């Protein structure tokens, strides 16, 4: 995803979190884990990889973070990027819906 892709994704999801915070009457910020799920999964894959390697001496993923693992198993980088964007959009919409229901 490179630095530019990660920055754009983080910025877009941060705007959605701030919008849901306003929409949810100040409680939308608690939806950050849902809205930012792709970023949380990326960071979580690093934690899993390090913990598993320390515990067993083997790698859990081919390479961490998660989007590089997908590239290592043969997915082209454009496919990984597009799937991250689609999942991010779905998570953002889900967060907006949940924030709207909290009214």
C-alpha positions as CSV (number, residue, x, y, z in Angstrom):
1,X,0.0,0.0,0.0
2,X,3.0,2.3,0.5
3,X,3.1,5.4,2.6
4,X,0.8,7.3,0.3
5,X,-1.9,4.6,0.3
6,X,-1.8,4.2,4.1
7,X,-1.9,8.0,4.6
8,X,-4.9,8.4,2.3
9,X,-6.7,5.4,3.9
10,X,-6.0,6.7,7.5
11,X,-7.2,10.2,6.6
12,X,-10.4,9.0,5.0
13,X,-11.2,6.7,7.9
14,X,-10.4,9.5,10.4
15,X,-12.8,11.8,8.7
16,X,-15.5,9.1,8.9
17,X,-14.8,8.6,12.6
18,X,-15.1,12.4,13.3
19,X,-18.4,12.5,11.3
20,X,-19.9,9.6,13.2
21,X,-18.8,11.2,16.5
22,X,-20.9,14.2,15.6
23,X,-23.7,12.1,14.2
24,X,-23.8,9.8,17.3
25,X,-24.0,12.7,19.8
26,X,-20.4,12.3,20.9
27,X,-20.4,8.5,21.2
28,X,-19.3,7.8,17.6
29,X,-15.6,7.8,18.6
30,X,-16.1,4.4,20.2
31,X,-16.7,3.1,16.7
32,X,-13.1,3.6,15.7
33,X,-12.3,-0.1,16.0
34,X,-15.1,-0.9,13.5
35,X,-14.4,1.9,11.1
36,X,-10.6,1.4,11.1
37,X,-10.7,-2.4,11.0
38,X,-8.3,-2.7,8.0
39,X,-5.7,-0.7,9.9
40,X,-6.3,-2.5,13.1
41,X,-5.9,-5.8,11.2
42,X,-2.6,-4.6,9.7
43,X,-1.2,-3.7,13.1
44,X,-2.6,-6.8,14.7
45,X,-0.8,-9.0,12.1
46,X,2.5,-7.4,13.2
47,X,1.7,-8.2,16.8
48,X,0.6,-11.8,15.9
49,X,3.8,-12.4,13.8
50,X,6.1,-11.1,16.6
51,X,4.3,-13.0,19.4
52,X,4.1,-16.3,17.4
53,X,7.8,-16.0,16.4
54,X,8.9,-15.5,19.9
55,X,6.8,-18.4,21.2
56,X,7.5,-21.0,18.5
57,X,10.4,-19.7,16.5
58,X,8.4,-20.0,13.3
59,X,6.5,-17.4,11.3
60,X,2.7,-17.2,11.4
61,X,2.5,-15.2,8.1
62,X,4.8,-15.3,5.2
63,X,5.7,-11.7,6.0
64,X,4.1,-9.1,8.1
65,X,2.2,-6.7,7.8
66,X,-0.9,-8.4,6.4
67,X,-1.0,-6.7,3.1
68,X,2.6,-7.8,2.4
69,X,1.6,-11.3,3.3
70,X,-1.1,-11.2,0.6
71,X,1.5,-10.0,-1.9
72,X,3.9,-12.8,-0.8
73,X,1.3,-15.5,-1.5
74,X,0.8,-14.2,-5.0
75,X,-1.8,-11.5,-5.0
76,X,-0.8,-8.5,-7.2
77,X,-0.4,-5.2,-5.3
78,X,-3.3,-3.5,-7.0
79,X,-5.7,-6.3,-5.9
80,X,-4.5,-6.0,-2.3
81,X,-5.0,-2.2,-2.4
82,X,-8.4,-2.4,-4.0
83,X,-9.6,-5.0,-1.5
84,X,-8.3,-2.8,1.4
85,X,-10.3,0.1,0.0
86,X,-13.5,-1.9,-0.5
87,X,-13.3,-3.4,3.1
88,X,-12.6,0.2,4.4
89,X,-15.6,1.5,2.6
90,X,-17.8,-1.3,4.0
91,X,-16.4,-0.7,7.6
92,X,-17.0,3.1,7.2
93,X,-20.6,2.6,6.1
94,X,-21.2,0.1,8.9
95,X,-19.8,2.6,11.4
96,X,-22.1,5.4,10.0
97,X,-25.1,3.1,10.3
98,X,-24.3,2.1,13.9
99,X,-23.7,5.8,14.8
100,X,-27.0,6.7,13.2
101,X,-28.8,4.0,15.2
102,X,-27.3,5.3,18.4
103,X,-29.4,8.5,18.2
